[in-house]
Amino acid sequence: MTDHLSEPATALRLAEYTRADQNEILGDGPDPFGVADTGLTWLPKEEHFGVRLDGRLVAHTGLLRAPIAIGGTTTEVVGIGGVAVAADVRGRGLARTAMAAALDHARTMGPRHGLLFCRPPLVALYERLGWRALDQDVYVEQADGPVVMPLRTMWTPLRDGADWPAGEVRLLSFPM
């Protein structure tokens, strides 16, 4: 019998990702991502990638295309969110595995950039995964109009040479 931890974990595209799946990874707490205090409304992701160990879903990354204006030019980004790894299997590269599968797919979707929002303690993790912090205010839509995103905004190129453009950034949707 082989130990599943000695074999590299692989990510798969999930046909669906339900609240029960999220609970399987993070438990059934009221604020599994630690962002409820922002008061923001978030979009659900449309595409889902996960890692299973012994049949159990232990990691997830979701994504969707989102409209954005950068320096007055409207374009799209691939928004990344719902990144989660079960507490008992953290530190094994599962976030990297799930994120890599999601980004491989994101590169086929058209936009030149990936975008995510994270709590400050997670910035170093995402930097290790190749993301770059955007050091400016980013506006996101909410029911009463645009607000400054209180979390850290990070981006990654999805194409060779895709630098982040200069100018004001406004996500033209709820955050993902």
N, C-alpha and C positions, 0 to 999 in steps of 0.2 A: 504494500500500500504506500503510495507516495503522499508526501505532505504537500497540500495545496500551496503552502507558503513558499516552498522551494521552487515552484514553477512560476514563471512570470505571469502576472495577471493580464488579461486582455479585456478590452472594452468592446461592448456591442451596442448597436443601435437598438433602442427600446421602441417597441410598437406603441407603447403608451407609458405614461408616468403619472400615477395617481397619488392622492394623499396617503393611501395605505403604503405605497412604495416609499414615499418620503418618510413616513413614520418608521418603516423598516430600517432606514438608514439613521435617522436622527432622533427617533422616539416621538412621542405624541405630546410634546410641550407646546405651550401657547406661542412661543417666539423662537422657532428652531434656528433661524438665521441671525438672531440678535439685532434685528433692524426695526422692530415694532415701534420703538421710541421715535423714529423719524417721522411717523405719521403719514408716510407716503403710500400711495396706491401703486401696486406693481402689476406688470403684465405677466400672464402665464407664458412659459416657453412653448415653442411649437415642435421642436426636434429634441430628442433625448438620447443620451448615451450613458451607459452604466457599466459597472463592473460587478460581477457576481463571484462569490467564493462559496463553494459547496452549496450552490443553489440560492444563496442569500444575496440580495442586492445590498452592496456595501458602499457604493460610490455612484455619484451622478453628476452630470453637467448637462445643462439645457441651453438652447439657443433659439433665436428668431431674428429675422430681418427687422430693422427699425429705421424710420426716417430721422434724419438729423440735418441741422444747418450748421455749417462751419464757415465762419467768415462771410456769412450771407449766402453761401452756396448750399443748395439743398442736395443731399445725397443719401445714401443708406450705409448703415453699419450692420454687422452681425452682433447682436447683443448676446452676451453670455451671462447666465445666472443659474441659480439653484445648485451651485457647486456644493457638494456635500460628501463627506466621508464618515462612515460610522466610527464612533469614538474608539471602539476596541480594536480597530485595524489601522488607525492613523500612523503615519511615519513609515509607511511601506510603499510610497510612490503611487498610491491609487488615485489621488487627485490629478497627478501628472498623466496617468494612463487615461482616465476619463476625459480630461481636458484635451489631450492630444487627439483622441478620436473625434471629439466635437470640432476642434480646429481643422482637422483634415477635411471634415465635411464642410465647414464654414468656407474653406478656400474654393469650394465648388459652387458657392451660392451667389457670387458676383461682387459684393462689396469688397473694398480694398482694406478695411479695418475691422477689427474686433473691438468691442467696448464692454467693460464691466464696471460695476460699482462694488466696493468692498469696505468693510470696517478697517480702520487703521492697523489693528494688530495683524491683519492678513496681507498687508502690502508686501512684506518681505517674501511670503510664500509665492504670491503671484509674480514678483520680480524674478524669483528662481525659475518660474515657469516661462519666462520670456516677456512678461508684460511690462509696460512702462507707465509710470505715474504721469498724469496730466496735471500740471501745476497751475491751474486756473479754475475759476468758477465755471461750473457747467449747469445750465438750466434744464430742467425736465418738466414736462407737462403734468399737471394735476387737475382735479375737477374745477378748481377756482382760478386756473391759469398757471403760468410757469413759476417755478420756485428754484432756488439754488439747491443743488444736490448736496446734502450734508455729509455723504460718504465720499470716500476717495474714488476718483474716476481713473481708470487705467485703460490702456489701449495696446493693441498688438497689430503689426502689419499682417495682412493675409495675402499680400503679393510682394514680390521682390521690389525694393525701392519705394514702398508705400510709406513715406514719412507722413506724420500728422500735420495737416495744414494749419497755418496761422489763422487766428481770428476767434471771435466769440463762438462758443459752442452751446447749441440748444438742441436737446433731444426733443423731437416733435411728436413724442408719445409719452405715455407713462414709462417709467424705467422698467428694466427687465430683471 
